């Protein structure tokens, strides 16, 4: 049998050395000796399901980025937009998602404003309208997989956990989970955690600001609340992650909280974030589950597996071994024993091709070093693309001056 695409001879996650075959955008077979119209050699590479990033910001607004120029070289095929849009702005997110190469399910912000600005969306409780949120979810069931609530003092002002109570009410009515962002207090972290249900998600779970290490965290964990990394600009600290691992509190999902302020550092991308968790002691197999099967289960998403019939979202990596410096949100440094270097990324069996990133928005604060690095990257790309691709020996005479004529 001939398939549309075969990735041949890779180290296939969960299968050992094998071929992966694709037909009509879905996994058609995993085995050996498979043949395809297009065959790609994956020998020496790790083949995984396309990575699922449970916490990103790709919708319009202060935080949003274009995922396509990042997806093709990172293996991330599903980008969950975590609260960029509320009821007033979800139509804009839908339009954005429709024009992207990657999959973009969403968590609806309980504030109808969404994240048009930097913060403060839940200071006016009139924006946290439960009935409106429920109606919005029901009208966009194909897009919305949960409710997002940001609970920190800047966001909620004097409203405490009331926005979370409203988010939970909307989620309960729709049968979906809540993802809650934790950060600066008040309200107290314990007050947030005690409200959460099994299957709800705490993002920034290794935050150096919230420092979720007390009995309330263990109680939430033991009753089935899911911990999500959500690295972001200020949501991940190595020492907190190490303490949690030592206490048996393991993040269920690894996500980036990739947005306009974190994409140039300290986060960079999801494979780098995976390496950071490996650096603090998480086995690679567990880290890969936390960016494939686990986020798919958490939100009921397609993908995340290489089962026959699953969407043919695939990532191919070289696993470089060595000692690689990685940094958290507070400039603490660790050494990772490996890094995942993407070779190819497929969505629905279609290879993602290189895309150029847009300039950083003018409102995003960058260090002098970040600006200089971005300028160097632009210069390097300009020089690379301006040079002739090949010399004379790499060309063919497409239109010969003296073509041979048949008699």
Buried (B, 14 or more C-beta within 10 A) or exposed (E): EEBBBBBBBBBBBBBEEBBBBBBEBBBBBBEEEBEBEEBBEBEEBBBBBBBBBBBBBBBBBBBBBBBBBBBBBBBBBBBBBBBBBBBBBBEBBBEBBEEBBBBBBBBBBBBBBBBBEEBBBBBEBEBBBBEBBBBBBEEBEEBBBBBBBBBBBEBBEEBBBBBBBBBBBBBBBBEBBBBBBBBBBEBEBBBBBEBBBEBBBBBBBBBBBBBBBEEBBBBBBEEEBBBBBBBBBBBBBBBBBBBBBEEEBBBBBBBBBBBBBBBBBBBBBBBBBBBBBBBBEBEBEBBBBBBBBBBBBBBEBBBBBBEEEBBBBBBBBEEEEEEBEBBBBBEBEBEBEBBBBBBBBBBBBBEBEEBEBEEBEEEBEBEEEBEEBBEEEEEEEEEEEEEEEEEEEEEEEEEEEEEEEEE
